[in-house]
Amino acid sequence: MARLAGDAKSYAERLFSYPAVGALDKEAASKAIEKPINDQKAIISQEVLTTVFDMTKGYPFFLQEIASFSWNNAQGPQINESDVQASYTETIKSLDDGFFRVRLGRLTKAEVQFVTSMAALGNGPYPVSDIAKAMGRTQKSIGPARASIIFKGMIYSTDHGYLDFTVPLFADFIRRHRLSGE
């Protein structure tokens, strides 16, 4: 009985364990990119790893995407700066057509207006008062859309009165496609 109770307690504790998931720091991102490359007897310089980190903001899926395109586009056993730069456009197009478009597709028309207003303000975090002003509405009136978008995991509160997108580069996607009239 004691063993079963101990097992149940351990299981219950894991149910309420919420490990942080998000962007990797520069060192972890570099390891994630460099190890598979080295395992294939290829190389990538620290300078190129810094470029990849800067382009992706350390977001794991974005790291995988640009590393994959860079690997496929590299001419030899070394992935260099020009391989990564040449792969960036292809990576962004892939993210736009899949990852970002699917996220945007989960939003209602009012929610799309909300995130478009956020992106139009530049880069976050975004004061909620500025979002409401950009929408021509009161802060109170945008509360339901705000709550719904947070629930859907698209934005989060960074501090009292401030919001930001949960994934990097999403504001850039919106500026490329929603604000350009697409």
Residue, then its C-alpha position, 0 to 999 in steps of 0.5 A: m500500500a505504501r508503495l502504491a501511495g508513493d507512486a500515486k504521489s509521484y504521478a500527481e506531482r508530475l501532473f502539476s510540473y510545468p517546465a518552461v518551454g521557449a526560446l533557447d539561450k545562445e549557448a543551447a541554440s548553438k549546441a542544438i545546431e552544431k552537434p548534428i552538423n559535427d555528427q555528420k563530419a561537417i562544420i559551422s563556425q561560431e560566427v555563423l551560429t550567432t547569425v542563425f541565433d539572431m535570425t531565429k531568436g533562439y526559437p527551437f522550431f525556427l532553428q531546425e528550419i533554417a538549419s535544415f535549409s542551410w544544410n540542404n543548400a550548402q555546397g560542401p562540408q562547411i555551412n557558411e554565412s552565405d549558405v545561411q543568408a541564402s536559406y533565410t528567405e526560403t526558411i521565412k517562406s516555409l514558416d509563413d506558409g505553414f507555421f504562421r499562417v496556421r496560427l493566424g488561421r486559428l483567430t477570429k476576425a476581431e482577434v486578427q484585427f487585435v494582433t494586426s494592431m499589435a504588430a503595426l506598433g512595431n516590436g513588443p512588448y506592447p502597452v495594452s493602452d496603445i493597442a486599444k488606441a490603435m484599434g480606436r477602442t477602449q481598453k475595456s472593450i478589447g478585453p474579451a479579444r485579449a483574453s481569447i487570444i491569450f487562451k489560444g496561446m498567441i499572446y501573453s502578458t509580459d507585465h501588468g498592462y503589456l502584451d507580446f506574441t508568444v513566438p518570435l517573428f510573428a509580428d514580422f509575419i503579420r507586417r509582411h502579410r496583413l499590413s501589406g494588404e495581402 
